[in-house]
Amino acid sequence: MKTESDPGLAFLAGGEAAAAQAEAPTNSPSLSVGELSRNIKRTLEGDFGHVRVRGEVSGAKRAASGHWYFRLKDDKAVIDAVCWRGSANRLNTPPEDGLEVIATGRVTTYEGRSVYQLVVEQLEPAGAGALLKLLEERRKKLGAEGLFDEDRKRALPYLPERIGVVTSPTGAVIRDILHRLADRFPRHVLVAPVRVQGEGSAEEIAAAIQAMNTLEGNLRPDVLIVARGGGSLEDLWAFNEEVVVRAAAASAIPLISAVGHETDTTLIDYASDRRAPTPTAAAEMAVPVRQDLIAETRRLGLRLAEAAERGVAQRQDRLNGIARGLPQPARLVETASQRLDDWGERLALALRTGLGRRQDFVARLNASLPSPMRQLEAKHDGLRQRSGALDRAAAKALRDHAHALERLDPARRLANASQRGIQNAGTRLASAAGLLDSYSYEKTLDRGFVLVRAGDAVISTAEAATPGLAVELQFAKGERRAAVIGDGAPPAKRAAPPPKSKKKQKPRPSDDSQGSLL
């Protein structure tokens, strides 16, 4: 029995129908894969030619052709969506990850992969997505705790010895990082293999960061890189988990986050010390370019050498300029030597002149002093006069007392008068004795004078001191014998001694001196 082929009856369910069809011959025509796909496409486009779908945009990207490709999702399902370039140019709201929208279009299939998709013609915002809302709330919460403060962020080491990388060991990320480090500046790399998406991946990432911080000695890295390739918001969600963010903020090692592409932003980016747009950029941040450092070192070395040469040349020119303004040292020494000779001659003359002046001054003082013998004679004359006056006064007093005694009680008057007379006479005698002692020539000898005698006679004039006369010199303490030489004339002046001689010239005696004595 022949039946008409109906595409709607081409689907049989259950193993029994399949077995019966395999056993019993049928005249239903077989369909090719392409025909089946076209039949499905006509059915979907016929039943769902105009639909409005509400969902959250995820994985949105625009191809070079201008078409938009993304997915719409809710908490139960996900459907692929495409917006052709003609419709995309008319969209008021372009698709954006996390944006909850209402998409208007039709359901169709993509025969090349046997998948169905929504062809979007209009796109309207319907509110923030649930994941983005949760992400924003978590960001505000952790930010309020100070985990994202800028003052907590540390500078990266300029040239780390060891670099720790927390990423998947099988992805392209680790190869890109190692390749970039080898090109720029090879360093020791310590890899902590973790899962970067899926259940339990957040805990593995946090544990790897903490384990890197517990290493010590040569194993401890100087900088950490937490990296992952691009993906949708759901794929990157592990790096938005609170446990990962707190581990990154608590890391004692400077940390670079390199999660997703440049447009992808996760919470670990806020907690890290530096954010890299890509894993390759993270490797570039971690180390400088070795060849650039070598070239810069050479350039700075050349600049240093040139600066040193310029500095030496400038100082040499300055020294030469200063030297031209200074007098010649030899001329300075010649002038100073001549001045020294002049002062030496003037000093010798000044010494002789000063000594002569002082000798003249001493001679004038000697001439103005009275002769000791004359002073003694004058004092002796005064003493004799006072002694005579005393005798006369005593005689007169005795006479007066005698007369008074005669008028009064002879015995008492005589005794009193005698006692008073004796007392007065003793007082006058003591005063005269003191005066006589002060006029004594011994007191004159105490002042530095010398008494010259020839036998019992005192030599008081130069005429009396004849040459060859033996004399006795009496000093304040002790006596000496001497003889007079010369004729009494002043000795001739001697030539001035050399300037360096320390011998003193003998003082020149005055005109009224007693002659030269030995």
C-alpha positions as CSV (number, residue, x, y, z in Angstrom):
1,M,0.0,0.0,0.0
2,K,1.3,3.3,-1.1
3,T,1.0,6.4,1.0
4,E,1.9,10.0,0.3
5,S,5.1,11.3,1.8
6,D,4.5,13.8,4.5
7,P,7.4,15.5,6.1
8,G,5.4,15.9,9.3
9,L,5.2,12.1,9.6
10,A,8.8,11.5,9.0
11,F,9.6,11.4,12.7
12,L,8.9,8.2,14.5
13,A,9.4,7.8,18.2
14,G,10.3,4.7,20.1
15,G,12.3,1.6,19.3
16,E,9.3,-0.5,18.2
17,A,8.5,1.8,15.4
18,A,12.1,1.8,14.2
19,A,12.2,-2.0,14.4
20,A,8.9,-2.4,12.5
21,Q,10.1,0.0,9.9
22,A,13.4,-1.9,9.5
23,E,11.6,-5.3,9.2
24,A,8.6,-4.2,7.0
25,P,9.3,-2.8,3.6
26,T,8.0,0.7,3.0
27,N,7.6,2.9,0.0
28,S,8.3,6.2,2.0
29,P,11.0,8.1,0.2
30,S,14.3,8.7,2.1
31,L,15.3,12.3,2.7
32,S,18.8,13.7,2.5
33,V,20.3,15.6,5.4
34,G,19.9,18.8,3.5
35,E,16.2,18.1,2.7
36,L,15.5,17.3,6.3
37,S,17.2,20.5,7.5
38,R,15.2,22.6,5.0
39,N,12.0,20.9,6.1
40,I,12.8,21.7,9.7
41,K,13.7,25.3,8.8
42,R,10.4,25.8,6.9
43,T,8.5,24.4,9.8
44,L,10.2,26.6,12.4
45,E,10.0,29.7,10.3
46,G,6.3,29.0,9.6
47,D,5.4,28.4,13.3
48,F,7.8,31.1,14.7
49,G,7.9,33.7,12.0
50,H,7.5,36.5,14.4
51,V,8.4,36.3,18.1
52,R,9.4,38.5,21.0
53,V,11.9,37.0,23.3
54,R,13.0,38.4,26.7
55,G,16.5,37.5,27.9
56,E,19.9,38.6,29.0
57,V,22.6,39.3,26.4
58,S,25.8,37.2,26.7
59,G,28.9,36.8,24.6
60,A,28.0,39.7,22.2
61,K,30.5,40.4,19.5
62,R,30.4,42.1,16.1
63,A,32.1,40.5,13.1
64,A,34.1,42.3,10.5
65,S,31.2,42.0,8.2
66,G,29.1,44.1,10.5
67,H,26.8,41.3,11.8
68,W,26.1,40.9,15.5
69,Y,26.4,37.5,17.1
70,F,25.3,36.9,20.7
71,R,23.2,34.7,23.0
72,L,20.0,35.3,24.9
73,K,19.6,33.5,28.2
74,D,17.6,33.2,31.3
75,D,17.9,30.9,34.3
76,K,16.6,27.9,32.3
77,A,17.8,28.1,28.7
78,V,20.1,29.7,26.2
79,I,19.4,30.5,22.5
80,D,21.8,31.8,19.9
81,A,20.9,35.0,18.2
82,V,22.2,36.9,15.1
83,C,21.5,40.4,13.9
84,W,22.3,41.0,10.2
85,R,24.2,44.1,9.2
86,G,21.2,45.8,7.7
87,S,19.2,45.4,10.9
88,A,22.2,46.1,13.1
89,N,22.7,49.6,11.6
90,R,19.1,50.4,12.6
91,L,19.3,49.2,16.2
92,N,18.9,52.0,18.8
93,T,20.4,49.7,21.5
94,P,23.3,47.5,20.4
95,P,23.7,44.2,22.2
96,E,25.8,44.4,25.3
97,D,26.8,41.7,27.8
98,G,24.6,41.6,30.8
99,L,21.9,43.8,29.3
100,E,18.4,42.4,29.6
101,V,16.6,43.0,26.4
102,I,13.4,42.2,24.4
103,A,14.4,40.9,21.0
104,T,11.9,40.9,18.1
105,G,12.5,38.6,15.1
106,R,12.0,35.1,13.8
107,V,13.3,31.7,14.6
108,T,15.3,29.9,11.9
109,T,18.0,27.3,11.6
110,Y,21.6,27.3,10.6
111,E,21.8,24.3,8.3
112,G,25.6,24.2,8.4
113,R,25.5,23.1,12.1
114,S,21.9,22.0,12.5
115,V,21.2,24.5,15.2
116,Y,18.4,26.9,15.5
117,Q,18.8,30.6,16.3
118,L,16.9,33.8,16.6
119,V,17.3,36.3,13.8
120,V,16.9,39.7,15.6
121,E,15.3,42.6,13.8
122,Q,14.7,44.9,16.7
123,L,16.3,45.1,20.2
124,E,14.8,46.9,23.2
125,P,16.3,47.2,26.6
126,A,14.3,45.4,29.3
127,G,16.5,46.2,32.4
128,A,19.8,45.1,33.9
129,G,20.7,41.4,33.8
130,A,20.6,39.3,36.9
131,L,24.3,38.5,36.7
132,L,25.3,42.1,36.2
133,K,23.1,43.1,39.1
134,L,24.7,40.6,41.3
135,L,28.1,41.6,40.1
136,E,27.4,45.3,40.9
137,E,26.1,44.6,44.3
138,R,29.2,42.5,45.1
139,R,31.4,45.2,43.8
140,K,29.8,47.8,46.0
141,K,30.1,45.5,49.0
142,L,33.7,44.7,48.6
143,G,34.6,48.3,47.7
144,A,33.0,49.4,50.9
145,E,35.4,47.1,52.8
146,G,38.3,48.9,51.2
147,L,39.5,46.0,49.1
148,F,39.6,48.2,46.0
149,D,41.3,51.3,47.5
150,E,44.1,52.8,45.5
151,D,46.4,53.3,48.5
152,R,46.5,49.5,49.0
153,K,48.0,49.0,45.5
154,R,51.8,48.4,45.3
155,A,54.3,49.1,42.6
156,L,55.5,46.2,40.6
157,P,59.2,45.2,40.9
158,Y,61.2,46.5,37.9
159,L,63.0,43.3,37.2
160,P,61.6,40.3,39.1
161,E,63.7,37.2,39.5
162,R,60.8,34.8,39.6
163,I,57.2,35.1,38.2
164,G,54.3,33.1,39.4
165,V,51.4,32.4,37.0
166,V,48.0,31.1,38.1
167,T,46.2,29.8,35.0
168,S,45.1,26.7,33.2
169,P,48.1,24.5,32.2
170,T,46.5,23.4,28.9
171,G,45.3,26.7,27.5
172,A,47.0,29.1,25.1
173,V,47.4,31.6,27.8
174,I,50.4,30.0,29.5
175,R,52.1,29.5,26.1
176,D,51.5,33.2,25.2
177,I,52.9,34.4,28.6
178,L,56.0,32.1,28.4
179,H,56.6,33.1,24.8
180,R,56.4,36.8,25.6
181,L,58.7,36.5,28.6
182,A,61.3,34.7,26.5
183,D,61.1,37.5,23.9
184,R,61.4,40.3,26.4
185,F,63.5,39.1,29.3
186,P,63.7,35.4,30.2
187,R,62.8,34.8,33.9
188,H,62.1,31.8,36.1
189,V,58.4,31.0,35.9
190,L,56.4,29.1,38.5
191,V,53.0,27.9,37.3
192,A,50.1,27.0,39.6
193,P,47.7,24.9,37.4
194,V,44.0,25.6,38.1
195,R,40.7,25.3,36.4
196,V,39.6,28.8,35.2
197,Q,35.9,28.1,34.8
198,G,33.3,25.7,36.1
199,E,32.3,24.5,39.5
200,G,35.1,24.7,42.1
201,S,37.4,26.8,39.9
202,A,37.1,29.9,42.1
203,E,38.3,27.9,45.2
204,E,41.2,26.5,43.2
205,I,42.3,30.0,42.0
206,A,42.1,31.4,45.6
207,A,44.0,28.5,47.0
208,A,46.7,28.9,44.3
209,I,47.2,32.6,45.1
210,Q,47.5,31.7,48.9
211,A,49.9,28.9,48.1
212,M,52.2,31.3,46.1
213,N,52.3,33.6,49.1
214,T,53.4,30.8,51.5
215,L,56.5,29.9,49.5
216,E,59.8,31.0,50.9
217,G,63.4,31.4,49.7
218,N,64.3,30.9,46.1
219,L,60.8,29.5,45.3
220,R,58.9,32.6,46.3
221,P,57.9,34.6,43.3
222,D,58.4,38.4,43.1
223,V,55.2,39.0,41.1
224,L,52.0,37.1,40.4
225,I,50.0,36.9,37.2
226,V,46.4,35.6,37.3
227,A,45.4,35.0,33.7
228,R,42.6,33.6,31.6
229,G,41.5,33.9,28.0
230,G,38.4,35.7,26.8
231,G,34.9,34.4,27.2
232,S,31.4,35.2,28.2
233,L,30.3,36.6,31.5
234,E,29.5,33.1,32.7
235,D,32.9,31.8,31.6
236,L,34.7,34.5,33.6
237,W,32.4,34.3,36.6
238,A,35.0,32.5,38.7
239,F,37.1,35.6,38.8
240,N,34.1,37.6,40.2
241,E,33.7,35.2,43.2
242,E,34.3,36.8,46.6
243,V,36.8,34.1,47.6
244,V,39.1,35.0,44.6
245,V,38.7,38.7,45.1
246,R,39.7,38.5,48.8
247,A,42.7,36.2,48.1
248,A,43.9,38.7,45.5
249,A,43.5,41.7,47.9
250,A,45.3,39.8,50.7
251,S,48.3,38.8,48.5
252,A,51.6,40.0,49.9
253,I,53.1,39.5,46.4
254,P,52.3,42.2,43.8
255,L,49.5,40.8,41.6
256,I,48.6,41.4,37.9
257,S,45.2,40.4,36.8
258,A,44.9,39.4,33.1
259,V,41.4,37.9,32.7
260,G,39.6,38.0,29.4
261,H,40.1,40.6,26.7
262,E,40.4,44.4,27.0
263,T,36.7,44.9,27.2
264,D,36.1,42.2,29.9
265,T,36.1,43.5,33.4
266,T,36.0,41.3,36.5
267,L,36.2,42.0,40.2
268,I,39.7,40.7,40.5
269,D,40.8,43.6,38.3
270,Y,39.7,46.0,41.0
271,A,41.5,44.1,43.8
272,S,44.8,43.5,41.9
273,D,47.7,45.9,42.0
274,R,47.7,46.2,38.1
275,R,45.2,45.2,35.5
276,A,46.4,44.0,32.1
277,P,44.0,44.0,29.1
278,T,45.4,40.6,27.9
279,P,47.7,37.8,29.3
280,T,50.3,38.9,26.8
281,A,50.1,42.5,28.1
282,A,50.6,41.1,31.6
283,A,53.9,39.5,30.6
284,E,54.9,42.8,29.1
285,M,54.1,44.6,32.4
286,A,56.0,42.0,34.5
287,V,59.4,42.5,32.8
288,P,61.2,45.1,30.7
289,V,62.7,44.5,27.3
290,R,66.2,43.1,27.8
291,Q,67.5,44.5,24.5
292,D,66.1,47.9,25.4
293,L,67.8,47.8,28.8
294,I,71.1,46.9,27.2
295,A,70.7,49.7,24.6
296,E,69.6,52.2,27.3
297,T,72.6,51.1,29.5
298,R,75.0,51.7,26.6
299,R,73.3,55.0,25.8
300,L,73.6,56.2,29.4
301,G,77.2,54.9,29.5
302,L,78.0,57.0,26.5
303,R,76.2,60.0,28.0
304,L,78.1,59.5,31.2
305,A,81.5,59.4,29.4
306,E,80.6,62.4,27.4
307,A,79.4,64.3,30.4
308,A,82.6,63.4,32.3
309,E,84.7,64.6,29.4
310,R,82.7,67.8,29.1
311,G,83.0,68.3,32.9
312,V,86.8,67.8,32.8
313,A,87.1,70.1,29.8
314,Q,85.0,72.8,31.4
315,R,86.9,72.6,34.7
316,Q,90.2,72.7,32.8
317,D,89.1,75.9,30.9
318,R,87.9,77.4,34.2
319,L,91.2,76.5,35.9
320,N,93.1,78.0,33.0
321,G,91.1,81.2,33.1
322,I,91.6,81.5,36.9
323,A,95.4,80.8,36.4
324,R,95.7,83.6,33.9
325,G,94.3,86.1,36.4
326,L,96.8,85.0,39.1
327,P,100.4,86.3,39.4
328,Q,103.3,84.0,38.8
329,P,104.3,82.2,42.1
330,A,108.0,82.9,41.4
331,R,107.3,86.7,41.2
332,L,105.4,86.5,44.5
333,V,108.3,84.8,46.1
334,E,110.8,87.3,44.7
335,T,108.8,90.2,46.0
336,A,108.3,88.6,49.4
337,S,112.1,87.8,49.6
338,Q,113.0,91.4,48.8
339,R,110.6,92.6,51.4
340,L,112.0,90.2,53.9
341,D,115.6,91.5,53.3
342,D,114.4,95.0,53.6
343,W,112.7,94.3,56.9
344,G,115.8,92.5,58.2
345,E,118.0,95.5,57.6
346,R,115.4,97.8,59.1
347,L,115.1,95.6,62.1
348,A,118.9,95.6,62.7
349,L,118.9,99.4,62.5
350,A,115.9,99.7,64.7
351,L,117.5,97.6,67.3
352,R,120.7,99.7,67.3
353,T,118.7,102.9,67.3
354,G,116.4,101.8,70.0
355,L,119.2,100.6,72.2
356,G,121.1,103.9,71.7
357,R,118.0,105.9,72.6
358,R,117.5,103.9,75.8
359,Q,121.2,104.3,76.7
360,D,120.9,108.0,76.3
361,F,117.7,108.0,78.4
362,V,119.5,106.1,81.2
363,A,122.4,108.5,81.0
364,R,120.1,111.5,81.3
365,L,118.4,109.9,84.3
366,N,121.8,109.2,85.9
367,A,122.9,112.7,85.4
368,S,119.8,114.2,86.9
369,L,120.1,112.1,90.1
370,P,121.9,113.8,93.0
371,S,125.2,112.2,94.2
372,P,124.7,109.9,97.3
373,M,127.7,111.4,99.1
374,R,126.2,114.9,98.6
375,Q,122.9,113.7,100.0
376,L,124.7,112.1,102.9
377,E,126.6,115.3,103.6
378,A,123.5,117.3,103.4
379,K,121.7,114.9,105.8
380,H,124.7,115.0,108.1
381,D,124.7,118.8,108.2
382,G,121.0,118.8,108.9
383,L,121.5,116.2,111.6
384,R,124.2,118.2,113.2
385,Q,122.1,121.3,113.1
386,R,119.2,119.5,114.8
387,S,121.5,117.8,117.2
388,G,122.8,121.2,118.2
389,A,119.3,122.6,118.5
390,L,118.4,119.6,120.6
391,D,121.3,120.2,122.9
392,R,120.4,123.8,123.2
393,A,116.8,123.0,123.9
394,A,117.8,120.4,126.5
395,A,120.1,122.9,128.2
396,K,117.4,125.5,128.1
397,A,114.9,123.1,129.5
398,L,117.2,122.1,132.2
399,R,117.8,125.6,133.1
400,D,114.0,126.4,133.1
401,H,113.4,123.3,135.3
402,A,116.1,124.3,137.6
403,H,114.6,127.7,138.0
404,A,111.2,126.2,138.6
405,L,112.5,123.8,141.1
406,E,114.1,126.6,143.0
407,R,110.7,128.3,143.2
408,L,108.8,125.2,144.2
409,D,109.6,122.1,146.2
410,P,113.1,121.6,145.2
411,A,113.0,117.8,145.4
412,R,109.7,117.1,143.7
413,R,110.0,119.8,141.1
414,L,113.5,118.6,140.3
415,A,112.3,115.0,139.9
416,N,109.3,115.8,137.7
417,A,111.3,118.2,135.5
418,S,114.1,115.7,135.2
419,Q,111.6,112.9,134.2
420,R,109.8,115.1,131.6
421,G,113.1,116.4,130.2
422,I,114.4,112.9,129.9
423,Q,111.2,111.7,128.1
424,N,111.2,114.6,125.7
425,A,114.9,114.2,125.1
426,G,114.5,110.5,124.4
427,T,111.6,111.2,122.0
428,R,113.6,113.7,120.1
429,L,116.7,111.5,120.2
430,A,114.6,108.6,118.7
431,S,113.2,110.8,116.0
432,A,116.6,112.2,115.2
433,A,118.1,108.6,115.2
434,G,115.4,107.5,112.7
435,L,116.1,110.5,110.5
436,L,119.8,109.9,110.8
437,D,119.3,106.3,109.8
438,S,117.2,107.3,106.7
439,Y,120.0,109.7,105.7
440,S,122.6,107.0,106.2
441,Y,124.6,106.0,103.0
442,E,123.7,102.3,103.7
443,K,120.1,103.1,102.7
444,T,121.5,104.6,99.5
445,L,123.5,101.4,98.8
446,D,120.3,99.4,99.1
447,R,118.9,101.3,96.1
448,G,121.8,100.0,93.9
449,F,124.6,102.6,94.4
450,V,128.2,101.7,95.2
451,L,130.5,103.5,97.7
452,V,134.0,103.9,96.3
453,R,136.9,104.3,98.9
454,A,140.6,104.7,98.6
455,G,141.8,103.8,102.1
456,D,139.7,105.9,104.5
457,A,139.0,108.6,101.8
458,V,135.8,108.5,99.8
459,I,136.2,108.9,96.1
460,S,133.4,111.3,95.1
461,T,134.8,112.9,91.9
462,A,136.2,111.6,88.7
463,E,139.4,113.7,89.2
464,A,140.1,111.8,92.5
465,A,139.9,108.5,90.7
466,T,143.4,108.6,89.1
467,P,144.5,105.7,86.9
468,G,146.1,102.8,88.8
469,L,144.4,103.8,92.1
470,A,143.4,100.9,94.2
471,V,139.9,101.3,95.5
472,E,137.4,99.4,97.6
473,L,133.8,99.0,96.3
474,Q,131.2,98.7,99.0
475,F,127.8,97.3,97.9
476,A,124.6,96.8,99.8
477,K,125.8,93.3,100.6
478,G,129.5,92.7,100.4
479,E,132.7,94.5,99.3
480,R,135.1,94.1,96.3
481,R,138.6,95.4,95.5
482,A,139.3,97.1,92.2
483,A,141.7,99.4,90.3
484,V,141.0,102.5,88.2
485,I,142.0,102.3,84.6
486,G,141.9,104.9,81.8
487,D,141.9,108.6,82.0
488,G,138.3,109.1,82.8
489,A,137.3,110.0,79.2
490,P,134.3,108.3,77.6
491,P,135.3,105.2,75.6
492,A,135.1,105.3,71.8
493,K,132.0,103.9,70.3
494,R,132.4,100.4,69.0
495,A,131.2,99.2,65.6
496,A,127.7,97.9,65.6
497,P,127.7,94.1,66.0
498,P,126.2,91.8,63.2
499,P,122.4,91.6,63.3
500,K,122.5,88.0,64.5
501,S,124.9,88.6,67.4
502,K,123.2,88.3,70.8
503,K,125.9,90.1,72.8
504,K,124.8,93.2,74.6
505,Q,126.8,96.4,74.3
506,K,128.1,97.9,77.6
507,P,126.3,100.9,78.7
508,R,128.0,104.2,78.0
509,P,128.8,106.1,81.3
510,S,127.6,109.6,81.8
511,D,129.9,112.6,82.0
512,D,129.8,112.6,85.9
513,S,130.5,108.9,86.2
514,Q,133.2,107.6,88.5
515,G,135.3,106.2,85.6
516,S,135.8,102.7,84.3
517,L,136.2,100.1,87.0
518,L,137.4,96.5,87.1
